[in-house]
Amino acid sequence: MVLKYEGYVTYDYNNKEKILNYGDIGDDASIIIRNALYVKGLKHNLLSISQLCDKGHKDTFEPNFF
């Protein structure tokens, strides 16, 4: 299967950045997130909780976790 990502990601007051590529996040033992987008110019990682839930991940938020 070949995935083709084109276009832009919109964030923070309608700023747009170009999608350059995609890839999996994780290591050889386990892939955590598949097809994560690499976006030009972003200096921080962005995570969409709703998209993770749509892909079957279970998200739990707890106070004082760390």
PDBQT receptor file of N, H, CA, C and O in Angstrom, charges set to zero:
ATOM      1  N   MET A   1       0.844  -1.171   0.000  1.00  0.00    +0.000 N 
ATOM      2  CA  MET A   1       0.000   0.000   0.000  1.00  0.00    +0.000 C 
ATOM      3  C   MET A   1       0.895   1.242   0.000  1.00  0.00    +0.000 C 
ATOM      4  O   MET A   1       1.827   1.347   0.797  1.00  0.00    +0.000 OA
ATOM      5  N   VAL A   2       0.609   2.149  -0.874  1.00  0.00    +0.000 N 
ATOM      6  H   VAL A   2      -0.148   2.064  -1.522  1.00  0.00    +0.000 HD
ATOM      7  CA  VAL A   2       1.358   3.402  -0.948  1.00  0.00    +0.000 C 
ATOM      8  C   VAL A   2       0.457   4.519  -0.460  1.00  0.00    +0.000 C 
ATOM      9  O   VAL A   2      -0.633   4.730  -0.991  1.00  0.00    +0.000 OA
ATOM     10  N   LEU A   3       0.913   5.219   0.537  1.00  0.00    +0.000 N 
ATOM     11  H   LEU A   3       1.798   5.047   0.968  1.00  0.00    +0.000 HD
ATOM     12  CA  LEU A   3       0.160   6.358   1.044  1.00  0.00    +0.000 C 
ATOM     13  C   LEU A   3       0.746   7.628   0.464  1.00  0.00    +0.000 C 
ATOM     14  O   LEU A   3       1.963   7.758   0.334  1.00  0.00    +0.000 OA
ATOM     15  N   LYS A   4      -0.103   8.541   0.124  1.00  0.00    +0.000 N 
ATOM     16  H   LYS A   4      -1.092   8.435   0.229  1.00  0.00    +0.000 HD
ATOM     17  CA  LYS A   4       0.356   9.801  -0.427  1.00  0.00    +0.000 C 
ATOM     18  C   LYS A   4      -0.254  10.936   0.388  1.00  0.00    +0.000 C 
ATOM     19  O   LYS A   4      -1.470  11.126   0.387  1.00  0.00    +0.000 OA
ATOM     20  N   TYR A   5       0.584  11.678   1.073  1.00  0.00    +0.000 N 
ATOM     21  H   TYR A   5       1.572  11.523   1.074  1.00  0.00    +0.000 HD
ATOM     22  CA  TYR A   5       0.122  12.800   1.863  1.00  0.00    +0.000 C 
ATOM     23  C   TYR A   5       0.545  14.080   1.168  1.00  0.00    +0.000 C 
ATOM     24  O   TYR A   5       1.730  14.323   0.938  1.00  0.00    +0.000 OA
ATOM     25  N   GLU A   6      -0.415  14.865   0.850  1.00  0.00    +0.000 N 
ATOM     26  H   GLU A   6      -1.378  14.667   1.037  1.00  0.00    +0.000 HD
ATOM     27  CA  GLU A   6      -0.148  16.168   0.268  1.00  0.00    +0.000 C 
ATOM     28  C   GLU A   6      -0.991  17.188   1.007  1.00  0.00    +0.000 C 
ATOM     29  O   GLU A   6      -1.994  16.847   1.635  1.00  0.00    +0.000 OA
ATOM     30  N   GLY A   7      -0.589  18.399   0.929  1.00  0.00    +0.000 N 
ATOM     31  H   GLY A   7       0.225  18.676   0.418  1.00  0.00    +0.000 HD
ATOM     32  CA  GLY A   7      -1.395  19.443   1.519  1.00  0.00    +0.000 C 
ATOM     33  C   GLY A   7      -0.735  20.096   2.702  1.00  0.00    +0.000 C 
ATOM     34  O   GLY A   7       0.489  20.142   2.822  1.00  0.00    +0.000 OA
ATOM     35  N   TYR A   8      -1.586  20.602   3.577  1.00  0.00    +0.000 N 
ATOM     36  H   TYR A   8      -2.580  20.564   3.479  1.00  0.00    +0.000 HD
ATOM     37  CA  TYR A   8      -1.124  21.405   4.697  1.00  0.00    +0.000 C 
ATOM     38  C   TYR A   8      -1.832  20.995   5.975  1.00  0.00    +0.000 C 
ATOM     39  O   TYR A   8      -2.933  20.445   5.948  1.00  0.00    +0.000 OA
ATOM     40  N   VAL A   9      -1.183  21.273   7.088  1.00  0.00    +0.000 N 
ATOM     41  H   VAL A   9      -0.289  21.720   7.110  1.00  0.00    +0.000 HD
ATOM     42  CA  VAL A   9      -1.789  21.126   8.399  1.00  0.00    +0.000 C 
ATOM     43  C   VAL A   9      -2.064  22.528   8.909  1.00  0.00    +0.000 C 
ATOM     44  O   VAL A   9      -1.195  23.398   8.857  1.00  0.00    +0.000 OA
ATOM     45  N   THR A  10      -3.282  22.745   9.404  1.00  0.00    +0.000 N 
ATOM     46  H   THR A  10      -3.988  22.038   9.445  1.00  0.00    +0.000 HD
ATOM     47  CA  THR A  10      -3.659  24.041   9.953  1.00  0.00    +0.000 C 
ATOM     48  C   THR A  10      -3.683  23.942  11.463  1.00  0.00    +0.000 C 
ATOM     49  O   THR A  10      -4.236  22.992  12.018  1.00  0.00    +0.000 OA
ATOM     50  N   TYR A  11      -3.085  24.919  12.136  1.00  0.00    +0.000 N 
ATOM     51  H   TYR A  11      -2.636  25.691  11.686  1.00  0.00    +0.000 HD
ATOM     52  CA  TYR A  11      -3.013  24.914  13.595  1.00  0.00    +0.000 C 
ATOM     53  C   TYR A  11      -2.906  26.345  14.100  1.00  0.00    +0.000 C 
ATOM     54  O   TYR A  11      -2.586  27.253  13.332  1.00  0.00    +0.000 OA
ATOM     55  N   ASP A  12      -3.166  26.550  15.368  1.00  0.00    +0.000 N 
ATOM     56  H   ASP A  12      -3.426  25.813  15.992  1.00  0.00    +0.000 HD
ATOM     57  CA  ASP A  12      -2.889  27.806  16.069  1.00  0.00    +0.000 C 
ATOM     58  C   ASP A  12      -3.235  29.057  15.267  1.00  0.00    +0.000 C 
ATOM     59  O   ASP A  12      -2.376  29.623  14.591  1.00  0.00    +0.000 OA
ATOM     60  N   TYR A  13      -4.470  29.479  15.341  1.00  0.00    +0.000 N 
ATOM     61  H   TYR A  13      -5.168  29.020  15.891  1.00  0.00    +0.000 HD
ATOM     62  CA  TYR A  13      -4.919  30.711  14.684  1.00  0.00    +0.000 C 
ATOM     63  C   TYR A  13      -4.720  30.680  13.170  1.00  0.00    +0.000 C 
ATOM     64  O   TYR A  13      -4.271  31.662  12.579  1.00  0.00    +0.000 OA
ATOM     65  N   ASN A  14      -5.055  29.558  12.551  1.00  0.00    +0.000 N 
ATOM     66  H   ASN A  14      -5.420  28.760  13.032  1.00  0.00    +0.000 HD
ATOM     67  CA  ASN A  14      -5.033  29.383  11.094  1.00  0.00    +0.000 C 
ATOM     68  C   ASN A  14      -3.652  29.441  10.461  1.00  0.00    +0.000 C 
ATOM     69  O   ASN A  14      -3.540  29.746   9.274  1.00  0.00    +0.000 OA
ATOM     70  N   ASN A  15      -2.594  29.156  11.221  1.00  0.00    +0.000 N 
ATOM     71  H   ASN A  15      -2.685  28.909  12.186  1.00  0.00    +0.000 HD
ATOM     72  CA  ASN A  15      -1.278  28.986  10.605  1.00  0.00    +0.000 C 
ATOM     73  C   ASN A  15      -1.289  27.694   9.812  1.00  0.00    +0.000 C 
ATOM     74  O   ASN A  15      -1.880  26.706  10.247  1.00  0.00    +0.000 OA
ATOM     75  N   LYS A  16      -0.655  27.687   8.674  1.00  0.00    +0.000 N 
ATOM     76  H   LYS A  16      -0.174  28.490   8.321  1.00  0.00    +0.000 HD
ATOM     77  CA  LYS A  16      -0.587  26.492   7.828  1.00  0.00    +0.000 C 
ATOM     78  C   LYS A  16       0.862  26.147   7.547  1.00  0.00    +0.000 C 
ATOM     79  O   LYS A  16       1.687  27.027   7.300  1.00  0.00    +0.000 OA
ATOM     80  N   GLU A  17       1.164  24.857   7.587  1.00  0.00    +0.000 N 
ATOM     81  H   GLU A  17       0.494  24.142   7.787  1.00  0.00    +0.000 HD
ATOM     82  CA  GLU A  17       2.490  24.362   7.217  1.00  0.00    +0.000 C 
ATOM     83  C   GLU A  17       2.332  23.173   6.289  1.00  0.00    +0.000 C 
ATOM     84  O   GLU A  17       1.378  22.406   6.415  1.00  0.00    +0.000 OA
ATOM     85  N   LYS A  18       3.252  23.018   5.367  1.00  0.00    +0.000 N 
ATOM     86  H   LYS A  18       4.028  23.641   5.265  1.00  0.00    +0.000 HD
ATOM     87  CA  LYS A  18       3.199  21.966   4.356  1.00  0.00    +0.000 C 
ATOM     88  C   LYS A  18       3.583  20.601   4.936  1.00  0.00    +0.000 C 
ATOM     89  O   LYS A  18       4.537  20.495   5.707  1.00  0.00    +0.000 OA
ATOM     90  N   ILE A  19       2.841  19.570   4.563  1.00  0.00    +0.000 N 
ATOM     91  H   ILE A  19       2.067  19.656   3.937  1.00  0.00    +0.000 HD
ATOM     92  CA  ILE A  19       3.175  18.194   4.927  1.00  0.00    +0.000 C 
ATOM     93  C   ILE A  19       4.279  17.728   3.987  1.00  0.00    +0.000 C 
ATOM     94  O   ILE A  19       4.097  17.733   2.769  1.00  0.00    +0.000 OA
ATOM     95  N   LEU A  20       5.427  17.324   4.541  1.00  0.00    +0.000 N 
ATOM     96  H   LEU A  20       5.574  17.320   5.530  1.00  0.00    +0.000 HD
ATOM     97  CA  LEU A  20       6.550  16.898   3.725  1.00  0.00    +0.000 C 
ATOM     98  C   LEU A  20       6.641  15.388   3.569  1.00  0.00    +0.000 C 
ATOM     99  O   LEU A  20       7.054  14.895   2.519  1.00  0.00    +0.000 OA
ATOM    100  N   ASN A  21       6.254  14.646   4.615  1.00  0.00    +0.000 N 
ATOM    101  H   ASN A  21       5.919  15.047   5.468  1.00  0.00    +0.000 HD
ATOM    102  CA  ASN A  21       6.414  13.190   4.572  1.00  0.00    +0.000 C 
ATOM    103  C   ASN A  21       5.608  12.571   5.699  1.00  0.00    +0.000 C 
ATOM    104  O   ASN A  21       4.917  13.274   6.435  1.00  0.00    +0.000 OA
ATOM    105  N   TYR A  22       5.698  11.261   5.832  1.00  0.00    +0.000 N 
ATOM    106  H   TYR A  22       6.259  10.690   5.233  1.00  0.00    +0.000 HD
ATOM    107  CA  TYR A  22       5.053  10.551   6.923  1.00  0.00    +0.000 C 
ATOM    108  C   TYR A  22       5.918   9.365   7.307  1.00  0.00    +0.000 C 
ATOM    109  O   TYR A  22       6.788   8.944   6.545  1.00  0.00    +0.000 OA
ATOM    110  N   GLY A  23       5.670   8.828   8.504  1.00  0.00    +0.000 N 
ATOM    111  H   GLY A  23       4.963   9.170   9.123  1.00  0.00    +0.000 HD
ATOM    112  CA  GLY A  23       6.426   7.672   8.950  1.00  0.00    +0.000 C 
ATOM    113  C   GLY A  23       5.865   7.132  10.248  1.00  0.00    +0.000 C 
ATOM    114  O   GLY A  23       4.931   7.699  10.814  1.00  0.00    +0.000 OA
ATOM    115  N   ASP A  24       6.435   6.032  10.718  1.00  0.00    +0.000 N 
ATOM    116  H   ASP A  24       7.193   5.571  10.258  1.00  0.00    +0.000 HD
ATOM    117  CA  ASP A  24       5.996   5.401  11.953  1.00  0.00    +0.000 C 
ATOM    118  C   ASP A  24       6.853   5.889  13.114  1.00  0.00    +0.000 C 
ATOM    119  O   ASP A  24       8.049   6.137  12.957  1.00  0.00    +0.000 OA
ATOM    120  N   ILE A  25       6.226   6.023  14.279  1.00  0.00    +0.000 N 
ATOM    121  H   ILE A  25       5.255   5.821  14.406  1.00  0.00    +0.000 HD
ATOM    122  CA  ILE A  25       6.926   6.430  15.494  1.00  0.00    +0.000 C 
ATOM    123  C   ILE A  25       7.025   5.213  16.395  1.00  0.00    +0.000 C 
ATOM    124  O   ILE A  25       6.024   4.544  16.651  1.00  0.00    +0.000 OA
ATOM    125  N   GLY A  26       8.209   4.927  16.870  1.00  0.00    +0.000 N 
ATOM    126  H   GLY A  26       9.022   5.471  16.662  1.00  0.00    +0.000 HD
ATOM    127  CA  GLY A  26       8.431   3.775  17.735  1.00  0.00    +0.000 C 
ATOM    128  C   GLY A  26       9.824   3.227  17.501  1.00  0.00    +0.000 C 
ATOM    129  O   GLY A  26      10.710   3.935  17.023  1.00  0.00    +0.000 OA
ATOM    130  N   ASP A  27      10.012   1.956  17.844  1.00  0.00    +0.000 N 
ATOM    131  H   ASP A  27       9.292   1.381  18.232  1.00  0.00    +0.000 HD
ATOM    132  CA  ASP A  27      11.295   1.312  17.615  1.00  0.00    +0.000 C 
ATOM    133  C   ASP A  27      11.068  -0.064  16.994  1.00  0.00    +0.000 C 
ATOM    134  O   ASP A  27       9.936  -0.405  16.651  1.00  0.00    +0.000 OA
ATOM    135  N   ASP A  28      12.117  -0.851  16.847  1.00  0.00    +0.000 N 
ATOM    136  H   ASP A  28      13.036  -0.574  17.126  1.00  0.00    +0.000 HD
ATOM    137  CA  ASP A  28      11.986  -2.159  16.207  1.00  0.00    +0.000 C 
ATOM    138  C   ASP A  28      11.084  -3.103  16.993  1.00  0.00    +0.000 C 
ATOM    139  O   ASP A  28      10.472  -3.998  16.409  1.00  0.00    +0.000 OA
ATOM    140  N   ALA A  29      10.992  -2.916  18.315  1.00  0.00    +0.000 N 
ATOM    141  H   ALA A  29      11.488  -2.190  18.789  1.00  0.00    +0.000 HD
ATOM    142  CA  ALA A  29      10.178  -3.804  19.153  1.00  0.00    +0.000 C 
ATOM    143  C   ALA A  29       8.691  -3.496  19.034  1.00  0.00    +0.000 C 
ATOM    144  O   ALA A  29       7.864  -4.406  19.087  1.00  0.00    +0.000 OA
ATOM    145  N   SER A  30       8.345  -2.225  18.874  1.00  0.00    +0.000 N 
ATOM    146  H   SER A  30       9.017  -1.486  18.831  1.00  0.00    +0.000 HD
ATOM    147  CA  SER A  30       6.923  -1.875  18.765  1.00  0.00    +0.000 C 
ATOM    148  C   SER A  30       6.762  -0.520  18.085  1.00  0.00    +0.000 C 
ATOM    149  O   SER A  30       7.486   0.435  18.367  1.00  0.00    +0.000 OA
ATOM    150  N   ILE A  31       5.805  -0.474  17.199  1.00  0.00    +0.000 N 
ATOM    151  H   ILE A  31       5.217  -1.249  16.970  1.00  0.00    +0.000 HD
ATOM    152  CA  ILE A  31       5.439   0.774  16.548  1.00  0.00    +0.000 C 
ATOM    153  C   ILE A  31       4.300   1.372  17.361  1.00  0.00    +0.000 C 
ATOM    154  O   ILE A  31       3.277   0.718  17.569  1.00  0.00    +0.000 OA
ATOM    155  N   ILE A  32       4.461   2.580  17.813  1.00  0.00    +0.000 N 
ATOM    156  H   ILE A  32       5.292   3.111  17.645  1.00  0.00    +0.000 HD
ATOM    157  CA  ILE A  32       3.462   3.224  18.657  1.00  0.00    +0.000 C 
ATOM    158  C   ILE A  32       2.402   3.922  17.812  1.00  0.00    +0.000 C 
ATOM    159  O   ILE A  32       1.206   3.733  18.032  1.00  0.00    +0.000 OA
ATOM    160  N   ILE A  33       2.837   4.727  16.848  1.00  0.00    +0.000 N 
ATOM    161  H   ILE A  33       3.808   4.881  16.670  1.00  0.00    +0.000 HD
ATOM    162  CA  ILE A  33       1.912   5.473  15.986  1.00  0.00    +0.000 C 
ATOM    163  C   ILE A  33       2.336   5.257  14.540  1.00  0.00    +0.000 C 
ATOM    164  O   ILE A  33       3.500   5.455  14.192  1.00  0.00    +0.000 OA
ATOM    165  N   ARG A  34       1.402   4.858  13.712  1.00  0.00    +0.000 N 
ATOM    166  H   ARG A  34       0.456   4.698  13.995  1.00  0.00    +0.000 HD
ATOM    167  CA  ARG A  34       1.682   4.639  12.293  1.00  0.00    +0.000 C 
ATOM    168  C   ARG A  34       1.274   5.864  11.474  1.00  0.00    +0.000 C 
ATOM    169  O   ARG A  34       0.300   6.547  11.791  1.00  0.00    +0.000 OA
ATOM    170  N   ASN A  35       2.035   6.122  10.423  1.00  0.00    +0.000 N 
ATOM    171  H   ASN A  35       2.826   5.567  10.166  1.00  0.00    +0.000 HD
ATOM    172  CA  ASN A  35       1.726   7.177   9.456  1.00  0.00    +0.000 C 
ATOM    173  C   ASN A  35       1.634   8.568  10.093  1.00  0.00    +0.000 C 
ATOM    174  O   ASN A  35       0.746   9.351   9.755  1.00  0.00    +0.000 OA
ATOM    175  N   ALA A  36       2.537   8.864  10.997  1.00  0.00    +0.000 N 
ATOM    176  H   ALA A  36       3.258   8.228  11.272  1.00  0.00    +0.000 HD
ATOM    177  CA  ALA A  36       2.616  10.211  11.574  1.00  0.00    +0.000 C 
ATOM    178  C   ALA A  36       3.122  11.166  10.501  1.00  0.00    +0.000 C 
ATOM    179  O   ALA A  36       4.000  10.809   9.716  1.00  0.00    +0.000 OA
ATOM    180  N   LEU A  37       2.586  12.350  10.464  1.00  0.00    +0.000 N 
ATOM    181  H   LEU A  37       1.872  12.640  11.102  1.00  0.00    +0.000 HD
ATOM    182  CA  LEU A  37       2.965  13.323   9.446  1.00  0.00    +0.000 C 
ATOM    183  C   LEU A  37       4.198  14.114   9.872  1.00  0.00    +0.000 C 
ATOM    184  O   LEU A  37       4.329  14.498  11.034  1.00  0.00    +0.000 OA
ATOM    185  N   TYR A  38       5.093  14.352   8.930  1.00  0.00    +0.000 N 
ATOM    186  H   TYR A  38       4.987  14.040   7.986  1.00  0.00    +0.000 HD
ATOM    187  CA  TYR A  38       6.227  15.247   9.128  1.00  0.00    +0.000 C 
ATOM    188  C   TYR A  38       5.854  16.559   8.457  1.00  0.00    +0.000 C 
ATOM    189  O   TYR A  38       5.661  16.615   7.242  1.00  0.00    +0.000 OA
ATOM    190  N   VAL A  39       5.756  17.610   9.257  1.00  0.00    +0.000 N 
ATOM    191  H   VAL A  39       5.913  17.565  10.243  1.00  0.00    +0.000 HD
ATOM    192  CA  VAL A  39       5.260  18.894   8.768  1.00  0.00    +0.000 C 
ATOM    193  C   VAL A  39       6.369  19.939   8.829  1.00  0.00    +0.000 C 
ATOM    194  O   VAL A  39       7.008  20.124   9.865  1.00  0.00    +0.000 OA
ATOM    195  N   LYS A  40       6.586  20.611   7.720  1.00  0.00    +0.000 N 
ATOM    196  H   LYS A  40       6.068  20.461   6.879  1.00  0.00    +0.000 HD
ATOM    197  CA  LYS A  40       7.625  21.638   7.604  1.00  0.00    +0.000 C 
ATOM    198  C   LYS A  40       7.384  22.748   8.616  1.00  0.00    +0.000 C 
ATOM    199  O   LYS A  40       6.267  23.247   8.756  1.00  0.00    +0.000 OA
ATOM    200  N   GLY A  41       8.442  23.125   9.316  1.00  0.00    +0.000 N 
ATOM    201  H   GLY A  41       9.349  22.720   9.202  1.00  0.00    +0.000 HD
ATOM    202  CA  GLY A  41       8.387  24.293  10.170  1.00  0.00    +0.000 C 
ATOM    203  C   GLY A  41       7.871  24.084  11.584  1.00  0.00    +0.000 C 
ATOM    204  O   GLY A  41       8.010  24.982  12.414  1.00  0.00    +0.000 OA
ATOM    205  N   LEU A  42       7.288  22.948  11.889  1.00  0.00    +0.000 N 
ATOM    206  H   LEU A  42       7.175  22.218  11.214  1.00  0.00    +0.000 HD
ATOM    207  CA  LEU A  42       6.819  22.734  13.263  1.00  0.00    +0.000 C 
ATOM    208  C   LEU A  42       8.014  22.496  14.176  1.00  0.00    +0.000 C 
ATOM    209  O   LEU A  42       8.913  21.721  13.851  1.00  0.00    +0.000 OA
ATOM    210  N   LYS A  43       8.014  23.160  15.305  1.00  0.00    +0.000 N 
ATOM    211  H   LYS A  43       7.283  23.789  15.570  1.00  0.00    +0.000 HD
ATOM    212  CA  LYS A  43       9.117  23.022  16.247  1.00  0.00    +0.000 C 
ATOM    213  C   LYS A  43       8.736  22.134  17.424  1.00  0.00    +0.000 C 
ATOM    214  O   LYS A  43       9.583  21.824  18.262  1.00  0.00    +0.000 OA
ATOM    215  N   HIS A  44       7.471  21.721  17.499  1.00  0.00    +0.000 N 
ATOM    216  H   HIS A  44       6.783  21.973  16.818  1.00  0.00    +0.000 HD
ATOM    217  CA  HIS A  44       6.985  20.873  18.578  1.00  0.00    +0.000 C 
ATOM    218  C   HIS A  44       6.137  19.761  17.968  1.00  0.00    +0.000 C 
ATOM    219  O   HIS A  44       5.562  19.927  16.893  1.00  0.00    +0.000 OA
ATOM    220  N   ASN A  45       6.065  18.644  18.653  1.00  0.00    +0.000 N 
ATOM    221  H   ASN A  45       6.532  18.509  19.527  1.00  0.00    +0.000 HD
ATOM    222  CA  ASN A  45       5.213  17.552  18.216  1.00  0.00    +0.000 C 
ATOM    223  C   ASN A  45       3.769  17.856  18.583  1.00  0.00    +0.000 C 
ATOM    224  O   ASN A  45       3.484  18.328  19.684  1.00  0.00    +0.000 OA
ATOM    225  N   LEU A  46       2.861  17.581  17.655  1.00  0.00    +0.000 N 
ATOM    226  H   LEU A  46       3.092  17.197  16.761  1.00  0.00    +0.000 HD
ATOM    227  CA  LEU A  46       1.432  17.749  17.911  1.00  0.00    +0.000 C 
ATOM    228  C   LEU A  46       0.787  16.371  17.895  1.00  0.00    +0.000 C 
ATOM    229  O   LEU A  46       1.121  15.529  17.062  1.00  0.00    +0.000 OA
ATOM    230  N   LEU A  47      -0.124  16.150  18.806  1.00  0.00    +0.000 N 
ATOM    231  H   LEU A  47      -0.396  16.834  19.484  1.00  0.00    +0.000 HD
ATOM    232  CA  LEU A  47      -0.783  14.858  18.911  1.00  0.00    +0.000 C 
ATOM    233  C   LEU A  47      -2.287  15.074  18.954  1.00  0.00    +0.000 C 
ATOM    234  O   LEU A  47      -2.777  15.858  19.767  1.00  0.00    +0.000 OA
ATOM    235  N   SER A  48      -3.020  14.389  18.093  1.00  0.00    +0.000 N 
ATOM    236  H   SER A  48      -2.621  13.752  17.433  1.00  0.00    +0.000 HD
ATOM    237  CA  SER A  48      -4.468  14.489  18.076  1.00  0.00    +0.000 C 
ATOM    238  C   SER A  48      -5.046  13.305  18.834  1.00  0.00    +0.000 C 
ATOM    239  O   SER A  48      -5.003  12.171  18.357  1.00  0.00    +0.000 OA
ATOM    240  N   ILE A  49      -5.591  13.575  20.025  1.00  0.00    +0.000 N 
ATOM    241  H   ILE A  49      -5.626  14.496  20.413  1.00  0.00    +0.000 HD
ATOM    242  CA  ILE A  49      -6.176  12.512  20.835  1.00  0.00    +0.000 C 
ATOM    243  C   ILE A  49      -7.360  11.890  20.114  1.00  0.00    +0.000 C 
ATOM    244  O   ILE A  49      -7.520  10.670  20.152  1.00  0.00    +0.000 OA
ATOM    245  N   SER A  50      -8.189  12.682  19.464  1.00  0.00    +0.000 N 
ATOM    246  H   SER A  50      -8.059  13.673  19.433  1.00  0.00    +0.000 HD
ATOM    247  CA  SER A  50      -9.362  12.140  18.777  1.00  0.00    +0.000 C 
ATOM    248  C   SER A  50      -8.952  11.208  17.630  1.00  0.00    +0.000 C 
ATOM    249  O   SER A  50      -9.618  10.201  17.390  1.00  0.00    +0.000 OA
ATOM    250  N   GLN A  51      -7.868  11.531  16.923  1.00  0.00    +0.000 N 
ATOM    251  H   GLN A  51      -7.326  12.349  17.118  1.00  0.00    +0.000 HD
ATOM    252  CA  GLN A  51      -7.412  10.651  15.849  1.00  0.00    +0.000 C 
ATOM    253  C   GLN A  51      -6.858   9.352  16.403  1.00  0.00    +0.000 C 
ATOM    254  O   GLN A  51      -7.049   8.296  15.799  1.00  0.00    +0.000 OA
ATOM    255  N   LEU A  52      -6.166   9.408  17.555  1.00  0.00    +0.000 N 
ATOM    256  H   LEU A  52      -6.012  10.266  18.045  1.00  0.00    +0.000 HD
ATOM    257  CA  LEU A  52      -5.687   8.174  18.179  1.00  0.00    +0.000 C 
ATOM    258  C   LEU A  52      -6.861   7.290  18.586  1.00  0.00    +0.000 C 
ATOM    259  O   LEU A  52      -6.824   6.077  18.379  1.00  0.00    +0.000 OA
ATOM    260  N   CYS A  53      -7.904   7.888  19.165  1.00  0.00    +0.000 N 
ATOM    261  H   CYS A  53      -7.935   8.873  19.333  1.00  0.00    +0.000 HD
ATOM    262  CA  CYS A  53      -9.094   7.129  19.556  1.00  0.00    +0.000 C 
ATOM    263  C   CYS A  53      -9.775   6.515  18.331  1.00  0.00    +0.000 C 
ATOM    264  O   CYS A  53     -10.237   5.375  18.379  1.00  0.00    +0.000 OA
ATOM    265  N   ASP A  54      -9.835   7.268  17.244  1.00  0.00    +0.000 N 
ATOM    266  H   ASP A  54      -9.460   8.194  17.205  1.00  0.00    +0.000 HD
ATOM    267  CA  ASP A  54     -10.431   6.751  16.005  1.00  0.00    +0.000 C 
ATOM    268  C   ASP A  54      -9.688   5.522  15.493  1.00  0.00    +0.000 C 
ATOM    269  O   ASP A  54     -10.280   4.676  14.821  1.00  0.00    +0.000 OA
ATOM    270  N   LYS A  55      -8.389   5.415  15.805  1.00  0.00    +0.000 N 
ATOM    271  H   LYS A  55      -7.909   6.101  16.351  1.00  0.00    +0.000 HD
ATOM    272  CA  LYS A  55      -7.579   4.283  15.343  1.00  0.00    +0.000 C 
ATOM    273  C   LYS A  55      -7.530   3.145  16.368  1.00  0.00    +0.000 C 
ATOM    274  O   LYS A  55      -6.763   2.196  16.210  1.00  0.00    +0.000 OA
ATOM    275  N   GLY A  56      -8.355   3.246  17.420  1.00  0.00    +0.000 N 
ATOM    276  H   GLY A  56      -8.978   4.018  17.549  1.00  0.00    +0.000 HD
ATOM    277  CA  GLY A  56      -8.460   2.149  18.368  1.00  0.00    +0.000 C 
ATOM    278  C   GLY A  56      -7.593   2.254  19.609  1.00  0.00    +0.000 C 
ATOM    279  O   GLY A  56      -7.581   1.330  20.423  1.00  0.00    +0.000 OA
ATOM    280  N   HIS A  57      -6.872   3.345  19.777  1.00  0.00    +0.000 N 
ATOM    281  H   HIS A  57      -6.882   4.095  19.116  1.00  0.00    +0.000 HD
ATOM    282  CA  HIS A  57      -6.062   3.529  20.979  1.00  0.00    +0.000 C 
ATOM    283  C   HIS A  57      -6.951   3.915  22.149  1.00  0.00    +0.000 C 
ATOM    284  O   HIS A  57      -7.982   4.561  21.964  1.00  0.00    +0.000 OA
ATOM    285  N   LYS A  58      -6.561   3.526  23.338  1.00  0.00    +0.000 N 
ATOM    286  H   LYS A  58      -5.723   3.001  23.488  1.00  0.00    +0.000 HD
ATOM    287  CA  LYS A  58      -7.263   3.918  24.544  1.00  0.00    +0.000 C 
ATOM    288  C   LYS A  58      -6.418   4.969  25.246  1.00  0.00    +0.000 C 
ATOM    289  O   LYS A  58      -5.237   4.753  25.516  1.00  0.00    +0.000 OA
ATOM    290  N   ASP A  59      -7.032   6.104  25.539  1.00  0.00    +0.000 N 
ATOM    291  H   ASP A  59      -7.992   6.280  25.320  1.00  0.00    +0.000 HD
ATOM    292  CA  ASP A  59      -6.315   7.211  26.167  1.00  0.00    +0.000 C 
ATOM    293  C   ASP A  59      -6.833   7.405  27.586  1.00  0.00    +0.000 C 
ATOM    294  O   ASP A  59      -8.039   7.501  27.813  1.00  0.00    +0.000 OA
ATOM    295  N   THR A  60      -5.911   7.462  28.528  1.00  0.00    +0.000 N 
ATOM    296  H   THR A  60      -4.931   7.385  28.343  1.00  0.00    +0.000 HD
ATOM    297  CA  THR A  60      -6.254   7.678  29.921  1.00  0.00    +0.000 C 
ATOM    298  C   THR A  60      -5.433   8.834  30.455  1.00  0.00    +0.000 C 
ATOM    299  O   THR A  60      -4.214   8.873  30.287  1.00  0.00    +0.000 OA
ATOM    300  N   PHE A  61      -6.104   9.773  31.099  1.00  0.00    +0.000 N 
ATOM    301  H   PHE A  61      -7.094   9.741  31.236  1.00  0.00    +0.000 HD
ATOM    302  CA  PHE A  61      -5.426  10.922  31.687  1.00  0.00    +0.000 C 
ATOM    303  C   PHE A  61      -5.641  10.871  33.193  1.00  0.00    +0.000 C 
ATOM    304  O   PHE A  61      -6.772  10.784  33.669  1.00  0.00    +0.000 OA
ATOM    305  N   GLU A  62      -4.554  10.926  33.923  1.00  0.00    +0.000 N 
ATOM    306  H   GLU A  62      -3.635  10.996  33.536  1.00  0.00    +0.000 HD
ATOM    307  CA  GLU A  62      -4.629  10.835  35.374  1.00  0.00    +0.000 C 
ATOM    308  C   GLU A  62      -3.799  11.946  36.005  1.00  0.00    +0.000 C 
ATOM    309  O   GLU A  62      -2.730  12.287  35.498  1.00  0.00    +0.000 OA
ATOM    310  N   PRO A  63      -4.287  12.517  37.115  1.00  0.00    +0.000 N 
ATOM    311  CA  PRO A  63      -3.474  13.535  37.794  1.00  0.00    +0.000 C 
ATOM    312  C   PRO A  63      -2.264  12.884  38.456  1.00  0.00    +0.000 C 
ATOM    313  O   PRO A  63      -2.321  11.730  38.881  1.00  0.00    +0.000 OA
ATOM    314  N   ASN A  64      -1.185  13.626  38.536  1.00  0.00    +0.000 N 
ATOM    315  H   ASN A  64      -1.138  14.564  38.191  1.00  0.00    +0.000 HD
ATOM    316  CA  ASN A  64       0.037  13.162  39.207  1.00  0.00    +0.000 C 
ATOM    317  C   ASN A  64       0.590  11.870  38.614  1.00  0.00    +0.000 C 
ATOM    318  O   ASN A  64       1.104  11.024  39.346  1.00  0.00    +0.000 OA
ATOM    319  N   PHE A  65       0.489  11.712  37.308  1.00  0.00    +0.000 N 
ATOM    320  H   PHE A  65       0.071  12.399  36.714  1.00  0.00    +0.000 HD
ATOM    321  CA  PHE A  65       0.978  10.484  36.658  1.00  0.00    +0.000 C 
ATOM    322  C   PHE A  65       2.497  10.393  36.724  1.00  0.00    +0.000 C 
ATOM    323  O   PHE A  65       3.042   9.299  36.873  1.00  0.00    +0.000 OA
ATOM    324  N   PHE A  66       3.185  11.515  36.616  1.00  0.00    +0.000 N 
ATOM    325  H   PHE A  66       2.743  12.404  36.495  1.00  0.00    +0.000 HD
ATOM    326  CA  PHE A  66       4.644  11.487  36.574  1.00  0.00    +0.000 C 
ATOM    327  C   PHE A  66       5.226  11.583  37.944  1.00  0.00    +0.000 C 
ATOM    328  O   PHE A  66       6.447  11.575  38.098  1.00  0.00    +0.000 OA
TER     329      PHE A  66
